[in-house]
Amino acid sequence: MSQRPIVMIILLLVTINLVFLVAASIALVFIGEDYNFPTAFVAAASFLVVPAQLANVDHTPTLVVGTIVVIVGMLLFSGTIIALVTTTLREYLMKKSGARGKLNLSNHIVILRYNCEVPAILVNLMQSCERKTILILSDKTRDEVRADLLASVAALDTKPKGKLRLIVRQGDPNSLCELHEIGISHAAGLLVMAPDGDVDDFGVLKLVMKIASVELLNNPPIGIETTSEEVSAKMSKLNNTIAGLNDKCITYFSHDVKLGKHMANSISGVDVRIIGENKKLPIILQSLKSKPKHYSAAEYRKFSDDLSKTGTDKTVALILSDENYADIDANVFSTLIELSALCGVQNRKFKVVAEILDPNNKSSLEKFNVQDIIISTHIISEFAAKLLTDPDFKY
């Protein structure tokens, strides 16, 4: 069934129809009219294939059975086949919409460029019961985006109530022709995402300039993710000086800055200890009132040993997902395993806060009695969803 779903469904329907024809044939034999089983089966099959033959039937019980055969056949077989054909055509047309040609869309949300935060943003948009149309223009294929979205939904404890009409178009967001073809002028919201792992400030600037050239009829909220707070500040200044930007509702936000400040709020305490290093660490250190003790990810044994000896109920330990490791969140688990071996899992005096990049690791992390789990993609996705859907939301 998983390998050939359409073929298996058709075979299953044929089998059900054969069983139903056998039941109808037995009924025809019992009601008389000189039927034996073979002739009754042929008669029932002829009613199913050529319903007009019922016009030649004078025997009322036979007419009733024949009518039931026709109605059930239409609902069970013909209706299902039509539904399968319709679904197949719709999927084909949706795939074609990801290729070329102008799309007739309005009041849709446009996401330009793709990164690991986009699936979580889509999930947050699905939390509302209102059906939304989302168009993604990036270098990703529809199958890649769909696989990421299904993985994000599967990781949730409670499945989202709403549904999305998701259109994925593989193309260049910097092309004005592409922007016009996806109906950006009639969009209800616009997000520009920063690519994963790349410092692409100039790419962001080029895309902002393209948006300045487009007339947005609905004055939609626009969120533009930048690589740093400095870039966000520079971009914000452009709004006041460049024609095409000063009349648009644009919010610039830095992924690392927002997450760094969020983590700083989560670990405020008298005795703060941090292990690991990534782009958010400078923001965390800058936002904290007290100076924390910092360990490199390779010092996870020393970090755990120090906590086991000097950690108190006023100590907060933050484990950052270190970007120097090839395996996502690997250093987080190494640290927690060592920490649990020295300090136990349930009876630690100090509080443990851990950052993870992959939401699928959350359930495993909970087994280590981590008091606060910060999922980077979720923080940004909630922010982006509010920016697009809540008119009163302020950054």
N, C-alpha and C positions, 0 to 999 in steps of 0.2 A: 504493500500500500504506500509506503514512504517513497519507493523508487518510481512507481508508475501510478500515481494517484488517480488520474483521469481514466486510464484504462481499467483499473481495478473497480472504480465506481460504476463504469458502464457495464462491466461483467456482473457486478453485484445486482444492478438494476435488471439486467436480462434474466438473472436467476430468480429474482423476486417475481418478475412478470411470468416466468414459466410456472412457478409455484401457484401464482394466482390463476393462470389459465387452467391448470390441473383442477383447482378447486371449482372454477366455473364450469368445467367439463363434467365434473361429478354432479354438480347441481343440475345441469341440463339432462343428465341421464335420469336423475330422480324425478324430475318434473314431467317426464314422458316425451311426447312428440316423436316417438320412434328413434331416439338417439341411443347408440352404443358409445363406449368411451372414445374410440378413434374419431367417429363422425362428430361427436360432441366437442372434442378438442379442436378439430378443424373449424367447426362453426364458431367457437369462442375466439379462435385466432383470427378468423375472417371479420368478426365484429370489431376486434381491436385494430386491425389493419385498415379495414374499409367500413367505417361506421355507417355509411349510406345503406348498407345491406339491411339495416334494421327496418327500413321502410317496407321491405318485402315480408316481414314477419307478422303473421296474424295471431299467433298463439301468445296470449298475454303473459303467462309466466316466463316464456322464452324471451319475450320483449323486455321484461323487467331485468332478467339476468344479463341480456345483451347490453342494455343501457348502463348497468353497473360496470360491466367490463369496459365499455367505452370511456366512462367518466374516470374510473380508477386508472386506466391506461394513460389517459391524457394528463392526469395529475402526477402519476408516479413516474412515468417514463418520459413522455414528451416534454412536460414542464421542467423536469430535471435536466434533460438534454439542452433545452433552451437556456436554462440558467448557467450550465457549464460553458456553452458557447458564448453567452454574454460576458461571463467572467473572463474567459480567455481573451475575447476581443478587447475588453477594458484594460487588461494587463498589457496587451500588445500596444494599445493606444497610449497608455501611460509610459511605456518604454520609449515609444516614438516621440512622446513629448519631451523626453530627456535628450533628444537628438537635436534637430534643427527646426526652425520655423517659429513664427510669432504665436504666442499663447494669449488667448483671450481671457484674462484673469483680472479680478478686482477685489479689493479688501482682503488681500492675502498677505502673509508675512514672508518677507524675503530674507534669506540668510546667505550672505556672500562669503565665500571661503569656508573651509572645514577644519575643525580640530577635535580633540578628544572631548571637549565640552558640549559639542552639538547634540549628541544623543541624549544627554541629561537635560538639555534645554527642551528638546522635543518631548521628553517624558513630563517635564513640568508643564508644558503647554497642554498636555493631554489630561492634566488633573482637573481641568474645567470640563463641565458637561457640554459646553458649547463646541460644536464641530468647527475646526479651523483648517484653512488651506495653507500649507507651508511649502514654499519653493526654495530649494537649495541649489545655488549655482557655485560649483567648485570643480576640482579635478577628480572628485570621487564618483564612482559609478553608483547606480541605483541599488545594485545588489550589495555593495559594500556598506552603504548607509543603512539599508534595511537590516543587514546582519548586526551592525552596531546597535541599532535601536532595539531589536529583539533581545539582544544580550542585556541591555540596560533595563528593559521591562522585566525580564526573567529574574534579575537580581533584586527586585522590589518585594517587600513583604505583602503589600497591598497593591493590586493592579490598578492602574488609572481608569477612571470612569469614562472619560471622553475618548474620541477617536480623531485622527488626523487624516486629511487628504494630503498625502505627501507626494510632491513632485520633485524629482531629482534631475537636474540638468547638468551634464558634464560640459564645462566650457570655461571661458576666461572672464572673471568678474571685472577685469580692467577694460573690457571691450564695451564701448558705448552701444554698439549694435546689439550685443548680447543683453545689456541692461534694458534696452527698449523692447526687445523681443519677449522678455519675461514679464512685461507689464509693470515695471518698477514705478512708473508714474502713478499707478492706481493702487499701490501697496498700502496696507494699513499699518505696517511696521517694518523696520529694516535693521538687520544686525550685520555688522562686519566683524568677522572673527580673525584673530591672529593665528598664523600657522603654528603647528606644534614644533617646538624646539628651535625655531628660526628667529633671529633678530632681524626683523624685516620692517624697520621704521619707514624706509623709503617706499616700500610696497604699500604700507598703510596710507602714506601721504598721497601717492598716485591715485589710489582708490577713492580717497576723500575728494580729490579734485574732479574725478569723474562724476561723483554724486553731485558736486556743485553745478555740473553742467546739465543736470536732469531736473525738470520741473515736477515736483511731487504734489499732486492735486489735493491729496487728503491731509497734508501737513502731518505725516506720521511721525511717531517717536523713532529716533535713530540712535542705536547703540553702536559705538565703535570701540573695539578692544585694542589696546595698544600694548607695547612691550614694556613700558615703564611709566612711572608717574611723570617723569620729565617730558616724555613724548606727549602724554595726555595734556600737560600744561601748554606745550607749544601748539598743539592742535586746537585747543580751546581758544587761544589768542587769534587763530586764523578766522574763527567765526565772525569776529568783529570787523575784519578788514577785507575779506574776500567776498565778492559778489557771488550769490548762489549758496553761500553758507550762512550768512547773517540772518536769513529769513527761515532757516530750518531748525527744527527742535533736535539738537544733537547732544548726546551725552558720551563723553570719552571716559573710558575706565581702563585701568591697568589690572590685569589678572593677578599679578604678583603682589601689587600694593593692597588690593582688596583682601586677598587671602592672608597676607602678612598681618594686617590690622585685625582681622578676625581672630587669628591665632593668638595675637598679643592679648586680646580681650579674654581669651579662653584660659590663659596661663598666668594671669596676674596673681602674684603672691609674694611672700617675703623671700622665699628661697626657690629660685627658678633655675632648672638645669636643662640644657638643650643638647641633644645629640643629632648629628647629621647636618648636611649643608645643601641648600638650594637657593634659588633666586629670591625666595621670600625671607630668608634669614636676616638680611640687612634691615628690612622693614620691621621685622619683629623686634630686633635689638633697638632700633630707633624708637619704637612705640612703647617699649617697656619703661616703667619708671625706675626700676632697679636694674642693676647690671647682672645678667645671669651668668652662670658658669657654662662654658661651651665645650663639647667634646666632638671630635671627628667621628664619622661612622665606624671607622676601624677600631676606635677605642671603646667598643660596646662592652667589653669585659671590665675595663676600668670604671666606666659609667655605672654599670650594675653593681660593682663592688663598693663604690663610693656611696651609692644610694642605700645599699644593705647596711652600711655602717653608720651613716650620718643622716639618712632620710628621716624626716619627721612628718607630723600631720600638717605642717605648714610648707612642706616641700611639694613643688609641682614639677614633674618630669615631662618634657616635650620631646617626642621622637619624630624627627622630620624624615620624610621619604627622600633619600639622598639621590641626587641626579647623576652621581658618578657611577652608579651601579647599573649594569645592563638590564638586569631583571627588576621590573617595577616592584617597589615596596619590599625588596629582598632584605635590605638592612633593617627595616622595621621589625620583621619577624625574627631576625637573628638577635636583635637587642632584646625583644620580649622573651625569647626562649632563655637567654642568659639571665635576664632579670627574674624570671619565674623560678629558675633553678636556685638562685641565691636568696630571693625574698619571698618565694611562694606566689600563689595566684590570688587567693582570697584575703589574706591577712596583712597585706602591705599597709604601712602607715601613710605613705605618700600617695598623691594623686598622679595618675598616668594619662597623658593626652597624646594621641598618635595621629599623624597625618598619613593618609593613603591616597594614591592616585587612581587605583583600580577599584571601583565600587564592589566588584565581585569578591574582594578580600575582606569585606566588612564582617561577614558572619564568622569567618575564622578568627578575626581580631577580637571579637566579643568574648571568645572562650578564654582570653588572657585577662579578663576583668579590667579592660581599659575603660576608664570613666568617661572619656570623651573621644569620639572618633571624628576626625575632620576629613571629609571627602572633598578634595579640591574641586572636582567637576560639579558637585552638587551646590556648592556655595555660589559659583558663577552662574549656574543654570537658573537658580532661584532668582538671582538678581536680574538676569536677562529676561526671564519670563515676566517679572513684575514691570520691568521697563517697557515691555511691549504691550502689556495688557491692562496695566493699572494707570489711568490718567493722572491720579494724584500722587504717584510714586516720585519721590525726589532722591537723588543720589547725594 
